[in-house]
Amino acid sequence: MVKPRKTIENIFSYEIDENKFDWRLKLNLNENLYGPSNFALSTIKNIDTADISLYPSYGKTLDKVSKNYNILKENILLTNGCNEAIKVILNAYLDFDNELLSYRPTYTAAQIYAKIIGSKVKFIDYDEKFVFDYKKIANNISEKTKVIYIATPNNPTGELAKASVIEILLHSFPDCLFIIDCTYINFSDNATFLDYTDLIKKYSNVVVVKSFSIDFALAGLRFGIAVADFEIIKNLKKVILPYSVNSIALNCANSVLNDEKRIEEIKEQNLNARKIFHNVLNEKGFKPYKSEGNFIFCDFSHYTKFYYEKFKKSGIIVKNFFNDDSYSTFLRITVPKLGGIKYISELLVKKDVLIFNLDGIIVDSTESYLKTIIKTVEYFLGYEISLNEVIMTKNQGKMSCNWETVRYLLSIHDKDIELGEIITVFQNILTEYIDEEKLLISKETFEELSKNYDMVIFSGRLMEEVKYTLKKFDIDKYFYFYITSDDLPKSMLKPNPKGVYEILKHCPYKTIKYLGSSVDDIIAANSADVESIGVIPPFADNNIMLNNYRHLGVNHVLNNIKNISSFLYDIKK
């Protein structure tokens, strides 16, 4: 197979949604929730045949941009969105032995394109979250630094780099090219696009780029501009592909620039909603940072994954940073309209939490895990053991891990097998039986419970199996957090309370109850000082389970999991 160039081997492709999802609130890409100007919609309806059959003409749009922003046409490059502008600039000015300098986190396009070229990317971390410090940039510029990328307002952090401050850098480092990304500038109440475009009239080492995707709501058409000294624009034209901006985008750009009133309305509505949303997040105990964009970067601390999952399963998609160690607890959320803010506020209210074991409570695993244990033991012994022997072994405790259960059963039958071999055989056999599981709690019951409770899973199964099972029965949307055997060291599986402590740490709650179906479940709950509910699973001996639970000091016993709603109501009273 032909190999790609070495510079792209460690670059991850940008993942995009191939299909549109019917999100109640789509808040992950900073898109304009207010929609485009009616002028743009009218333009699209009246597209001429020649606009489709002939190559696009840029003249009218150049004239319009020139007039609106008081820039000579010779200083303007029309691009297919801001991404193309950044790519063209770097292709024209950055060599493999140069260095790109930027703050972190920021919009990643410049970093990706620099790495493709083979250049080094040098990051600057914030001393104070999130305050732009031009001195840090100045102190990090070296002989190899050729291009500095500055987004203002920065995405995802939201802070502004004032034009007057950037000017100090332009004056001090004339041999470096500064890319100033003003994609979100029209949402700022402290700066305008003209503040930055004025810089190109005084300095020949700056390119100001702007997308029309966000503020003008033209993300689906891909239109942007780059403005710079004439000599820079001349070089960029050598690199950019001809006719990269399509006729529909050009015509719509012309029309929206005629609708200044629409931009001001959107800005005002965003400012109002942003202030309200910031206060809501703050009042709920989280840490939103001041933003000059149409988004808020908020630290949800230990609860980030819980709320990300809860939002998603409630029809809201936001941007997470789980793969970034420095900002893994942050979510970037496009500022919703007022109705969306109200909906999110309701989701942030703490509820009572229920911890569910999967086996014997949500599903009857007699035909899957218990049978798989029996068959795995039979594979190694050459004869079958009884279901009762497996259940008795499970009930003695410290047997939540089914692989260890198999290993123990083999050992008492004088067979010593390596755990790795047991896992391979067990997982292969399990595929034959997992679809025989039956749901013990109806979907309607989960729907009813979800009105008053947030629900999480603590299972000895693998994460893949847990999610497969919940999705199969279409009940995965009711669970916002999972602890499985993938998340814990083998030494800290049930009855060790580590998994319960992880749930207590990462799941907000008013009260919390653990529904368990085994001795290990109850021991784990009691050790973590969590209210325990011992459920009699369908395959168990009722008297033995009752004696086990009472001996362990369980808080409550539930004989039939189907009665969970009325049972919870009764014990709450």
Helices and strands as residue ranges (DSSP letters): G 6-8, E 25-27, H 38-45, H 49-53, H 59-69, G 73-75, E 76-79, H 81-93, E 99-104, H 109-117, E 120-125, H 134-140, E 145-151, H 163-172, E 177-181, G 185-187, H 193-197, G 198-201, E 206-211, E 224-228, H 230-239, H 247-256, H 260-283, E 287-288, E 295-299, G 301-303, H 304-313, E 316-320, E 330-334, H 338-347, E 352-356, E 363-364, I 366-370, H 371-381, H 387-395, H 402-412, H 419-433, G 434-436, E 438-439, H 443-450, E 453-458, H 463-472, G 476-478, E 479-483, G 490-492, H 498-506, E 512-516, H 519-527, E 531-535, H 542-552, E 556-558, G 561-563, H 564-572
